[in-house]
Amino acid sequence: MVAQKGKDLLLKLEGGNGFQTVAGLRSKRLAFNTQTVDVTDAESAGRWRELLGGAGVQRASLTGAGIFKDQASDALVRSTYFAGAVVAWQVVIPDFGTVSGPFQITALEYSGEHDGEVRFELALESAGSLVFGAL
């Protein structure tokens, strides 16, 4: 497999007319995590920790950062955040597939220097079951 361009990792938000790519993002990150359930007791072999398989809560986190472009996707992100809405998002991972499902924006930050562009960062947390689709 050949290395992939980071710019091809896309973050999309459902806007009523299908998924719309969030404009201006320079960096994106998708992380999957599972909470562990520790079942270690006094009889555990060698006092090694034991985990209960398939019992923990799974979650995914999405983050992105980039430049504010004041496009339709920027307005959609802002309105979604201020509504506290849980909406469908999609991450396109080149030569791998898509991960889609409900997420809630948990952080939306804007920043800028006097001699630079306005930047924004957003963080999302999964709010339900996610679906993987192969490309």
C-alpha positions in Angstrom: 0.0 0.0 0.0 1.3 3.4 -0.9 1.3 6.3 1.6 -1.8 8.5 1.5 -2.1 12.3 1.4 -3.4 13.7 4.7 -5.6 16.1 2.8 -7.6 13.2 1.5 -8.8 12.3 5.0 -12.2 14.1 4.9 -14.6 15.1 7.7 -18.2 15.5 6.5 -21.4 16.6 8.2 -24.9 15.7 7.2 -26.6 18.9 6.1 -30.0 17.8 4.9 -28.8 17.3 1.3 -26.3 14.6 1.9 -22.8 14.8 3.5 -21.0 18.1 3.1 -17.2 18.3 3.6 -16.2 20.7 6.5 -14.3 23.5 4.8 -10.8 24.7 5.8 -9.7 21.8 7.8 -5.9 21.3 7.8 -5.8 18.4 10.3 -8.3 15.7 11.2 -8.1 12.9 13.7 -10.3 9.9 14.4 -9.7 7.8 17.5 -11.5 4.7 18.7 -11.4 3.7 22.4 -12.9 1.0 24.6 -13.4 1.3 28.3 -12.0 -1.8 30.1 -13.8 -3.9 32.7 -11.3 -5.2 35.2 -12.2 -8.6 36.7 -9.0 -9.3 38.5 -9.3 -11.0 41.8 -7.2 -12.8 44.5 -7.1 -15.9 42.3 -5.8 -14.2 39.1 -2.8 -16.0 37.8 0.4 -14.3 39.0 -1.7 -11.3 40.1 -1.9 -10.2 36.5 -4.8 -8.0 35.6 -7.7 -9.7 33.8 -10.1 -7.9 31.6 -13.6 -9.0 30.6 -13.7 -9.1 26.8 -16.5 -7.4 24.9 -17.9 -5.7 28.1 -16.5 -2.2 27.9 -18.2 0.9 26.4 -16.9 1.8 22.9 -16.5 5.3 21.7 -15.0 7.3 19.0 -13.6 10.9 19.1 -13.2 13.2 16.1 -11.1 16.3 16.1 -10.3 18.8 13.4 -8.4 22.1 13.1 -8.1 24.6 10.3 -8.8 28.0 8.9 -12.2 29.7 9.1 -13.5 30.2 5.6 -17.0 31.4 6.3 -18.6 28.9 4.0 -21.9 27.0 4.2 -20.2 24.2 6.1 -18.9 26.7 8.7 -22.5 27.9 9.3 -23.7 24.3 9.6 -21.0 23.5 12.2 -21.9 26.6 14.2 -25.6 26.0 14.2 -25.1 22.3 15.0 -23.0 23.2 18.0 -25.3 25.9 19.4 -28.3 23.6 19.0 -26.5 20.9 21.0 -27.6 18.5 18.2 -26.5 15.0 17.6 -26.2 14.6 13.9 -24.7 12.2 11.3 -21.0 12.7 10.5 -18.7 10.8 8.2 -15.0 10.4 8.0 -13.5 9.3 4.6 -10.3 7.4 5.0 -8.5 7.0 1.7 -8.1 3.5 0.4 -9.7 2.2 3.6 -13.3 3.2 3.9 -15.8 5.5 5.6 -16.9 5.6 9.3 -20.3 7.1 9.7 -22.7 7.7 12.6 -24.0 10.1 15.1 -21.7 12.6 16.9 -22.1 15.6 19.0 -19.8 18.6 18.9 -18.2 18.9 22.3 -15.9 21.8 21.6 -15.8 24.6 19.1 -12.9 27.1 19.4 -11.9 30.1 17.3 -8.5 31.8 17.5 -6.4 34.3 15.5 -3.3 36.5 15.7 -3.3 40.1 14.7 -1.2 39.3 11.7 -2.7 36.0 10.7 -5.8 34.1 9.7 -8.8 33.1 11.9 -8.5 29.4 12.9 -10.9 27.0 14.4 -10.8 23.7 16.2 -13.7 21.3 16.8 -14.0 18.1 18.9 -16.8 15.5 18.5 -17.8 12.5 20.5 -19.8 9.5 19.2 -23.4 9.4 20.3 -24.4 6.0 19.1 -23.5 3.1 16.9 -21.0 3.7 14.1 -20.9 2.0 10.7 -17.9 1.1 8.6 -18.2 1.1 4.9 -15.4 -0.2 2.6 -14.4 2.0 -0.4 
